């Protein structure tokens, strides 16, 4: 294998990778062995036709695609290591030469980690934040706990009101024809949650259990399903249940039920302390973010689009995993919000760029300040993870494997955050 490296604009690099004719012929043979059982040639038993006969019948390039797919991953991985580049995106592959008896040549265009030129990062000025907790905030927290400890009761003596939890059956029609995905049975819907499009929920207010109603709405112009976008629709809806939450009274008995305290006064004081602690943590995070944002402003870097796209895709996958853990698919999320995949990914871009910029400047500070992570610090992190997951530390270390260097850099980056925060000035 031979390799040529060509630097392009905006931290993009083109790797031209050449595999020998012998390597490519071996890949063609492998592709032939993989596919020969699927090919019928008159005069030969299925799977026994010689490669030369198949190539004559279907063309010399019949196995090229599979052969290329055998060669490219291994050759690219070897070339990426040989290049010594810090590649931060998936390769964009283009085949340059593919011909029997000749070298197989392809290019891989990749983004590489940008160089960062740091500006001022010590002595950054940030505004001092005072921590205060109001009575209203304490009461709001108490109401939240009451909400958690509420019980749901069925309502049968009145119609639907804003805030009620309902159970409905529905079927949607456009131009009098039922559309795919527009039907639901025993669907839980909280009125006022705005989880359905347009004024769907508002039109159920005043309806009673067992009552059927026609709900008229208009799909958003940018709705993910093009066949429905911007169109008026009618839903036939049956209200099957109306439920409300019954909250417990706020008294000493409530305090005993939800806490270790005997009186409401003691419990309220503990709630206040918890809010102070939460605000202090939030203030610390806000301070860190403000300092890092200022450091980003003072630095210069050129982030390749491919790196941004890779970060966006990673964040989209993380989001998908989170909502799937809650029992909701991405497709359902798009349906309920009226968003499509392209718009969703575009909305993630500013956050993706900020995440990349933050990491790059902090890694640059790690390098500039020679910040290191000791073996003791690494072991402590692994032990903390083991305790959190109730596993053996050695098992955690084994699972991390080759990602150990990434963990060390993560710890070094956090030390860089602590460094710039300690060096900052409060105005």
N, C-alpha and C positions, 0 to 999 in steps of 0.2 A: 504494500500500500504506500502511495505517496500523497503528500499534502502540500497545498499552497494556501497561504493566508493573505487575503486582500482586505484592507481596512476601508470601510465605506463611511458615509456621512452619519452623524448623530449616533455614534457608538454602535454602529452595525458592522458586522464582519462577514465576508463571504469565504467559506472554506471550500476549496476545490479538491475533491477526494477521488483518488484513482485506485481502483482495485485491479489486480493483474488479470490477464486473460484466463489464466489457469483457475483463479478464484471464481471468476464469473462462470466458466464452463462447469466447475463443480457445483455451483448454485443452480445452473440449468439442469444438471443431472438430478439434483435434489428435487427440483420442481417437477421433473419428469416422473420420478419415483412417487411423488405425492399425488400426481394427477392421472397416471396411466390407467388406474382402475376405473376411472370415470369415462374413458374414451372407447368408443366402438369403432373398430376398423375391420372392414370385410376381409375375411380370410384368416383372421386372428381371433383367438379367444379373448374375451374382455379382460383387459389388464395385462395382456401379453404382447401387444404390438410394440415393435422396436421403436426407440426414440426417433431414429432417422426416418422411419415410415410416417410417423405422426407429424414430424416437422415438414415432410414433403407434402402430406395431405392438407395440413392446416397452416402451413407457412413456417418459416424458420423462427419467427418470433413468438410462436405459440406459448412458450414457457418463460418469455422474458419478464413479464410482470411479476410472477411469483419469484423468479430468480432475483430480480432487483430487490424485492421485499425481504429476501433472505440476506442479501449482501449489505444493504443500506444500514440497518440498525447497528450491526457489529462494527462496520467500517466507520460509521459516524462516531460511535462511542470511543473508538480507538483514536480517531482524529481529534476529537474534542479534548481528550487527555493530552495528546501529543502537542496540541496548540498552546497549552498552558494558559488559555484564556479563561476568565471567569464568566461563563455563559449564563445568561439570566432569562432565556426564553426558549421555547421549543423551536427546532430548526424548520426553516422553510426549504423543502427539498425540490431541486430541479435536476432531471436527468439530462446530461450533456451528450454522452455517447453510450449507446447500448447496441452492440453488434457482436455476433458470434466470432470467436477467434481474436477479438480485440479487447483492450483494456475497458473496463466499465468505469465511466467517469460521471460523477454527479457533484452538484454544489449544495451546500447547506448554508443558508443565510441566517445568522443568529444575532441577537442583541448581546452586548457584553456590558458588564458592570461599569457605570460611568465613573470617571475620576471626579472627585469633589474638591473644590478649592474653598477652604474655610475662611470666613471673615471673623469678626469678633464673636467669641463664644464664652468668654469669661466676663464676669461682671455685668451680665445682662440685667437691665432694670425691669422689675415687675411691680405691679400694684399690690400693696398689702391688703389682705382680705380679713375683715372682722367676722367672727362667727357669732351669729345671734339666732335664737330660737324663739318664735312667737307662740302665744297661746293657741292661735289658729292652727299652727303647724302641729302642735301636740294633739289638738282635737281631731285634725284630719287623720293623723296616724291612728288614733283611737277608733275613728269611724272605719278605717281600713280593716282593723282587727275585728271590729264588730261585723263587718261585711264577710270576712273569712269565716266567722263563727255563726253566720246566719243559717237559717233553714228555709228551704224552698217549699212553698205551699201553693196548691192549686186554687185558682179563682174561678168561680162559676156564676157569681151573682152580678157581674158587671162586664162591660166591653173592654177591649184592648186599650191600654193607656201607654203613653210614652215611657220607656224604661222597662216595660213588661218583658218577660221571657215567654216567647210563644213557641208552639210546635205547629208546623204547617205542612200541608201538601200543596205542591204547585206544579203547573205545567205552562210553558211559554209558547206563544204563537207569534209568527211574523207573517203578515198578509194572510192570516187564517190558517197557516200551516205550522204544525209543531216542529220545533227545531231541535237539533241534537244537543244534549247537555242542558236542556231547559226544563228538565223534569226532576222533582225531588219528592220523597215521601218521608214523613216524620222528621222534617228538617227543623233543627232548633234555631230560632232567630230572635235576637234581642232587639226590640224596637228602639231605634235611636243609635244603634251601633254603626250604622252606615256601611254595613258589610254587603248590602245589595245596592244595585245601581239606582241612580236617579231618586225618585220619590216613592220607591217601592214600599218601604217600611211605614212611611207616614200615612199611606193609603189604607193600612190595616187598622189604624187607630179608630176606635168606635165600633169595631166589628166584634161579634160575640162568638163563643165556642159553637162550632157546628155551622157557622154562617159561611157561605161561599161568596166570594167577591171577585170582580174583575179589576185587576190592577194594570193601569196603563203607564208605560214608561218609554223612554227613548235611550237606546244604547249610545254610549259616548262615540264621538266621531273617530277617535283613535282606539276603538275597542280591539282587543287582540284577535278576535274572530272577524275576518274581513267581511264575511257574508252577513254579519249582524251590525257592523259598525255604522252608527248614525241612523239606524232604522228604528221606527216606532214598534213597540211590541206590546202584546196583551198577555197577562198571566192570569190563569184561573187558579185562585187560591182558596183553600179551605183552612180556617182556623180550627185546629184540633184541641189545643190546650193553651191556657193562659196561666202563667206562674209568676209569683212575686217572691222577693226575699223578705223574711221576717227577722229583724235585727234584735239581738239581746239588749236588755236595758243596761245602761252605763252605771254600775254601782259596785259595791264591795264584792258581791257574789261574782260579778263578771270578772273582776280582777283576780279572784281566787281561781276561777276556771281557766283563765288564759295565761297566768303567770305564777311565780313563786311567792307573790306578795298577798297579804291579807286585806289590804285596804286599797281603794281606788287612788288615794293620794300618793301612796308609795309607788304604785304601778305607774302613775302619771310621771312621777319624778324619774323613774327608770326609763320610760319612753323618751323623756326629754334628753337624758344622757345619751341614749342610742341615736337620737337625731343629731346631737352635737358631734358624736363620733362619725356619723355618716357625712356630715357637712365638712368636717375636718379632712376626711379622706377625699371628698370631692374637691375641696379647695387645694389639696396637695396635687391632685391630678391636673386641675386647671392651671396651677402654677407651673407644673412640668410642661404642659402643652404650650403655654404662653412662651416659656423660655425656648423650647425647641422650635416653635414657629418663628421666633425672632432670629434664631441661629440659621434657620433655613433661608430667611430673607437676606441674611448677611453672606450666605454662601452662594457659590455658582456651580451648576452642574447641568448636564444635558441628558435628559432621560429619553431613551429610545421608545418609540411607540409600542414596539413588540414587548418591551418590559412592562409597560402600562397594561397592555392587553392581557398579559400573563397574570398580572396581579388582579385585574378585574375578574378574570375567569376563576381564580382561586377564591376570591371573595364571594362570587356567585355560588360556587360549590359549597362554601361554608354556610351560606344562607340557606341553600337547599337542604343541607343536612339538619340545620336547626329547625326549620319548619316541618320537615318530615318526622323529626322526633316528636313534634306536637300533633302528628296525625294529618298533616295537610301537605298535598303535593304542590309542586311549583306551578303546574297547570291550573290547579284550583285557585292558587294565590293570584295568578294573572286574571283568571275569570272573575274573581270577587273584586279585584282592584281596578279592572279595566285597563291594565297595563300589558304591554307585550315584552318579549324578550329583548328586543333591540333597545327600547326605552329604558328597561330595567338596567341593562349593562351600561348604557350611557350615563345613567344617574349614579352609578358606582364609580365613575372615572375620577371625580374630584377627590373622593376619599382614598382611592387607590393611589393617586399621585401623592397625596399627603403622606400615606403610609410609606411609600418608597422614599420620599424625600427625608422623612424622619429617620428611617433606618440608615440611609446613606450618610447623613451628617453625623449621626451618633457613631457609626462605624469609623468614620474619619477621625472623630475625637478620640476613640479608643486607640487608633494608630498614633495620633499626634501626641497623646499623653502617655503612651506606652502602658495602657491599662491592661492588666493581666488577671486571669482567674486562677487561683491556686487549686491544687488537687483537693485540699480540704473543703474549699467552697463548692467545688463540683460534687464531691461526695455528699455534702450536706443537702444539696439540691436533689440529688438522686434519692437520698434517705427520706426527704420530705415528700417526694412523689410516691415513694413506696408506702409511706404511712397513709397518704391520701387515698391510694388505690388498694390499700390492705394487701400489699404484695411484698415479696422479698426484694431487697435492694439489688442483689445480684441479678435477679430476673429482670428488673427494670433496666439495669445497665445492658444486659444482653439484648433486650428489645430495642433499646436506643441504637446500639451497634454503631454503624457508620455515621449516625446523626450526632455523635458525641461532640464533634467540633462545632456543629451548629448550636448545640446547647451551651457550649463554652462561650460562643460569641454572643448569644442571647444574654448570658449573665454579665458579660463584659459591657454590652450595650446598656444594661440597667445600671451598672456602675458608672458609666458615662453620664447617664441621666442624673444620678446622685451627685456626681462631680459638678455639673453645670448648675444644678439647683443650689448646691452649697456655695458656689462661687457667685451666685446672683445677688443683686442688691434690691431691697424692697423700697419702693418710693413712698 
